[in-house]
Structures are given as C-alpha cells and as structure tokens.
Amino acid sequence: MLADAELLAETAELVASFRAELIAIRRDLHAHPELARTEQRTTRVVADRLRAAGLEPRLLPGTGLICDIGPGPAVSGKRWVALRADMDALRLHDTCGLPWRSIVPGIAHACGHDVHTTVVLGAGLVLGELAARGRLTSGVRLIFQAAEEVQPGGSLDAIAAGALDGVAHIFAVHCDPRVDVGHVGTRIGPITSASDEVTVVVTGPGGHTSRPHLTGDVVFALGQVITQVPAVLGRRLDPRSGVNLTWGAVQAGSAHNAIPASGSVRGTLRCLDKRAWELASSVFHDAVEQVVAPYAVEVEIRHLRGVPPVENAARSTAVLEAAAREVLGDDSVDLTEQSLGGEDFAWYLTKVSGSMGRLGVREPGGRTFDIHQGDLQVDERAIDVGVRLLTRTALLASDVAPDPMRPSNIPNP
C-alpha cells in the first residue's frame, strides 16, 4: 500500500508539472483543427513533443502515430495496455468566442478530439517519466488515430497497421459536456450504438397522377418504405437491441400532378447490440423488397456499414472505475446513459478487451453545451482529470487479465 501511495503522489506531482503546457497544447490544437485523414499538423505536434520527452513515436500510414512506453511483452511478460486518442475535427464553424477559437474557416474541434489528444499525450508524458525513473514495470502503447468522424473510421487503419499487436486492454475517454468536470461516466456493455447509412432508390416508368394504376407509383411506394420498414425491423430484431431506423432525407418528383420515375429515401440504421447488428442488414433488405413488391416498381438498396456498438468489457471497465475512484474520489464514477451515436473505438473492442469512459467537461453550475455544435466549450480542468485517470488506468490494467473475447461475425468494411 505504501508503494501505491508513493506512486500516486509521484504521479500527481508529474501531472501538475505538465498542466500549463498541456492546456497550451490543447488550445493550439483547437485553433488549428484538421479534418479526417488530413491531420498532418496535429500528428507533427504530438510526435515532436513525444520525441522531446525521449520517446520514439512511429508514424502510421497517412496520419496518426503509435508510441510504446516502458518494457514490452518480451521483457515484462505482460501484453501492452493501450490508450487511444482521436485527432480529427468537424466541418463546422467555430462559434465558441474564445481567444483560441479555430482559425481555419468552417472547421472546428466541436467533439472534443483536441482534448482527447491532449489527455493521451499528457498520460504518455507522465508514463514516459515514470519509465525513465524505473517505475513502469510493463508497457503502455499510445494510439493517436485519424478519422474518427468518418465511417467506417480511422481505427481500422490503425488496426491494419498493427496498433493492437500484443495489446491486452485498450482504454479511451470521450468528452461529455453533460457531466461535471471531475466525474467520469462508465457502463458495462453497449455505451454507443452501431451506426449505418442506408439508402433506398425506387424507380418506375412514371406517369400522370390521374392514372396511378397504369404505372408504378414511386412516391406511394417510398411512403410505405418510410412507414413500414422501421416497424418490420422492430418485430424481426430483438427489441432489447435498441434498433432504430430514422429517415433524414427524401427526394421524389417536382410536380403535383406527375408521378416521378424515381425517388429515394436516406437515413441511419442504429443498434445497441452487436449480434442484432450482424443480422440487421439482411432483415432490412428483406423488409424493403417485401414492402415495395405490390407496387410494380424497381428498388435498389444501399447499405453502408458504419461502426459496431462500443461494448465495454466488464474487467476493463472495473479497472477504469477503480482508477477513477483512486485519483478522483469515491463519488467520481457515474453510470452513464447509452447513446445512439456511433464511435469507431468500437472496432478495437471487436479485437481486444477495453472500455471507454465519458470524461466530464462541464463547469459545475455552468452551462450545458453539446458536442457537434460550434459553440462547444469545455472546462479545461478536465485535461488534468483525464491525464490522471488514464495514467492510473494504464498502471492498474497491466495486472488484470483481459475479458474473454466472444467470437464476432462482423466483417471489416
């Protein structure tokens, strides 16, 4: 216990020593956002700082990097514990009004990836110093990935480049502006949803609205797809899976008295259960074809696989929660809600055990902002919190066996 207490105190001292620098780095990243797979400057900033700390980052193809810290499996006999950050920004105007607002027109860090990157960098700097002092008995791998905001996600690129080779656990945090700084939201099992893009194109010969019986009524058929297919999914897939099909765009025709020759509807198919997601594609296709069958039209179905649900493993989540209670206090862990948003951290969890926590970034008593909005602001004390949390998580996880992985039938896109 004394050794743990000494290590906690030593870690806290190191985190404090980097605090001002990390805030400056986060503000710099926020002012210079980069879209998916263009994160050249962000990659350079992170890599240069790690090299200055005496570490040896390895650039990933395109953008992003990996950095190993401490003794690897050949020396320690233990697999790597990985910490992941995403680096890309969104195509939004930054309206936060702060001095470090984006200087790039129409691009903003409105999802907190600048914070995620800074937190994992900070954890890496602390862990690097502990390793230099001989205080790190097993290895930690930092993963800074590109393109989380596009589907199917840059995590697949990192995995293909070997990011998970030799990894036992992987952890990440995601900014949550609904949670006060100093708190962490966790949940075992699905925390985010699978998210797919679906499009249905219906075609026919077209005709006059006075004679719908002489043609294929594209608009009426689309109407049946819009109303009936979500209901079919709700009966063909387990209702506990949280399946949700929501349409976002409909196009058909331009005249009130003409049946058009084509029309389309586009939307998102989301699901909280990985097994149900594996079945959703075939059920969706069957439902569309059966719904339009009576209307003498042709149908084309496009289903773009996005990301699976993030399903937090039990043991990994227990490690994250234990770390939070040690460094932030017994009341710092909150049960977080499930979200129907997608997160490509899910792809890592189809390969290894891991957990994602929601990092509170709301100023206590302050305004609640929302992600993917240009006015997003975060309480920057969350950077210190995140560094302490992930550093301690990495130290604890090395002694915990990973959760057994269940076989998955999910094909990589």
HELIX and SHEET records of a PDB file:
HELIX    1   1 LEU A    2  ALA A   31  1                                  30    
HELIX    2   2 GLN A   40  ALA A   52  1                                  13    
HELIX    3   3 PRO A   73  SER A   76  1                                   4    
HELIX    4   4 HIS A  113  ALA A  132  1                                  20    
HELIX    5   5 SER A  155  ALA A  160  1                                   6    
HELIX    6   6 PRO A  212  LEU A  214  5                                   3    
HELIX    7   7 VAL A  218  ARG A  236  1                                  19    
HELIX    8   8 PRO A  239  SER A  241  5                                   3    
HELIX    9   9 LYS A  274  VAL A  292  1                                  19    
HELIX   10  10 ALA A  293  TYR A  295  5                                   3    
HELIX   11  11 ALA A  314  LEU A  328  1                                  15    
HELIX   12  12 PHE A  345  LEU A  349  1                                   5    
HELIX   13  13 ARG A  381  ALA A  397  1                                  17    
SHEET    1   A 8 ARG A  58  LEU A  59  0                                        
SHEET    2   A 8 LEU A  65  ILE A  69 -1                                        
SHEET    3   A 8 VAL A 140  GLN A 145 -1                                        
SHEET    4   A 8 TRP A  80  ASP A  86  1                                        
SHEET    5   A 8 VAL A 167  ASP A 180  1                                        
SHEET    6   A 8 SER A 353  ARG A 362  1                                        
SHEET    7   A 8 VAL A 184  THR A 186 -1                                        
SHEET    8   A 8 VAL A 333  LEU A 335  1                                        
SHEET    1   B 2 GLY A 189  PRO A 190  0                                        
SHEET    2   B 2 GLU A 311  ASN A 312 -1                                        
SHEET    1   C 4 ASN A 244  ALA A 252  0                                        
SHEET    2   C 4 SER A 262  CYS A 271 -1                                        
SHEET    3   C 4 ALA A 194  THR A 203 -1                                        
SHEET    4   C 4 GLU A 298  VAL A 307 -1                                        
SHEET    1   D 2 GLY A 207  HIS A 208  0                                        
SHEET    2   D 2 ALA A 258  ILE A 259 -1                                        
END                                                                             
